[in-house]
Amino acid sequence: MNAPNLPLRVLIVDDEAPARRRLRDVLADCAEQLAVDIVGEAGSGVEAMEQVQRQPVDAVLLDIRMPDMDGLECAAHLNRLAAPPAIIFSTAYDIYACQAFDLNAVDYLLKPVRADRLVRALSRAHRLSATALDHLREAHPKARSHLSLNEKGRIVLIPVADILFLKAELKYVTVRTPAREFLIEESLTRLESEFDEAFLRIHRNCLVATARIREVGKMPGDDDGHFLRLHGLDERLPVSRRQYSTLREKIKQI
């Protein structure tokens, strides 16, 4: 957090411009009770990630329901920073969301936001634990729009829509896109569970983007062996005998 007596540097994140203006107005009403410096606004989770890494931010007022990257996913990516900001979620009334926040001691604001409630939330704003964020995601399961990793001190976002395949390599998973490869520390089994509608297992250590499949063929010199090629990649990926029948059934449905 910021040094004592200095204004709290706040970023407002909401996909609706009127909601951002409302928060600006409410923060202005709080000026006598709490010194706040609004350092910027963001209309999406991706934009919020860019802004937080471009300038110092003490606290983020983060809308939960946003298209693509929602507030819970954005918070999880922000939490990977070396010095993550405090997070205060904002939401329209949702009893299940509020129960999850209360159980995990996570602060939140109900829309329309009141000045006294906002001052109280900012006064005690704190960084979220990874455990609390995991519990919130479990209460509101939704596949992420991006994977992320820390690379040279910055958080790099990988759009899931760009991923060709995910391959387990010891304790890491290689994420391959048309442009390059990334290494992330996640479980392939967990990724398969989260993205089961978009990815298909072709080997014990490999998931491929189903929509990217362009060719399935026999391995030369191996009557029972098969390979797969993806759009945007010339590499042949081996298909295990165990997964081949599942792959054939999936291709019939595409």
C-alpha angles and dihedrals in degrees: 000000000000124000117275117277093016119113115270108248107227132188118200115213122186131129091223117076095208090056091052091050090049091054091049090053093047091048089052089054089054095054096107093051101039132019108230132174113199101213096183151315132250129196096200142027092251091053090048090055091052094049096047090053092047099053141013113278124180100184137013123209097209128191113218103208108060128138119261102356108035125202096264092054092045090052091052091053092046089052090064090068118107089240106022119195124242113267127219114179123213123203144163109251110294115159094201093050091048092050090053091050092048093049091052097041091242117151120233140171126222116222127273087049118221121215096233092050092048092051091050092049094048092045092060099030113148140172116270123240120237088238093056091050092049090052091050091051090050090052091050106029115196128149113252120251091213140028117214142201138180109249121176092337096312132099110241117201119213114198108228088218089064096053117110099181145348117217128185113232112179105294093346135071119222111222112201123198127170089263104045150322128273132191118221132178101233136117116260089213091055091047090051090052093048097045101031092132094055104034134052128202112236097166136014089262103033139071121184132199103257094211091055097058110120106159141018119189146157121274110246110258094008115096093192099035123098137185136198133213127202131210108262094026132077095193118113112232116203118238116210119231089240093056098039096086091049089050092052092051091048093050090054088059096051 
